[in-house]
Amino acid sequence: MTDSATIPSYRVDPGDPLDLSQIDPGDSGPYTSSQAADADLQHNRRRLEELQGRLYAEHEQSLLVVLQALDAGGKDGAIKHVFEGVNPQGAYVHAFKQPTPEELDHDFLWRYHQHTPSRGMIGIFNRSYYEEVLAVRVRRLVPAAVWQSRYESINNFERLLKDSRTTILKFYLHISREEQKQRFESRLTEPDKRWKFNMGDLADRALWDDYMSAFQDAIGRCSTDLAPWYVVPANHKWYRNLVVASTIVQTLERMDPRFPAPQEGLDEVAIPD
């Protein structure tokens, strides 16, 4: 098995210049094929299952995993393959769709805050509050002055979560324009994928450069020591899954959740017939 420490971290450190056009979405690190990486992925899945059980039992801290990507970027696939085998009692996924009238009547973070993970839980956001500086910006749903002020609000929000013992990991699944085209085409040609095709995706594809600029600004301005961003090469689905799984496992190991101490006197307990 290849030591997972040899996988590049893909972390965007605060203050580092970020140019997404210079990051290869087809990178696969030290691996040449999915077969070569499979043993490491299985190892990380088993370790994730173990650490999630400890986190749930400890009930002192939580983990929020944020997944962002362009359409067909692989958020659903990453969730399915990375969290396979994790006890659903201690983890959940929330996918954010178009806001409701009630949600629009509150501040822009309101609908996200109520879905952040409680102690002992792993929460997975399929899209997130970053849409408020991504889609909202690109589609011009609010004035520029509004979305520009939100970067600071987001950083403060994440600081609040961290102060409440929620560790935050944010993954941008980075695919190429050519890869997106191929994935859209597969949705059109494969019967079991046609339901996933949305004509609106083509309108967003026409705004590719605008989205790249928006992602670049969001990641650059909101990757902090408290809540880092990771730009994950995602053309190869198997490598995407391995990088995300490995990063989550390494983070949980640093969090070091522990089983609570057992009650005293258990050695003397006899279970009645």
Secondary structure, DSSP 8 states (H G I E B T S, - for coil): ---GGGS---EE-TT----GGGS-TT--TT-SSHHHHHHHHHHHHHHHHHHHHHHHHH-S-EEEEEEEESTTSSHHHHHHHHSTT--GGGEEEEE--S--HHHHTS-TTHHHHTTS--TT-EEEEES-GGGGGTHHHHTT-S-HHHHHTHHHHHHHHHHHHHHTTEEEEEEEEE--HHHHHHHHHHHHHSTTTGGG--HHHHHHHTTHHHHHHHHHHHHHHH--SSS-EEEEE-SSHHHHHHHHHHHHHHHHHHH--------TTGGG-----
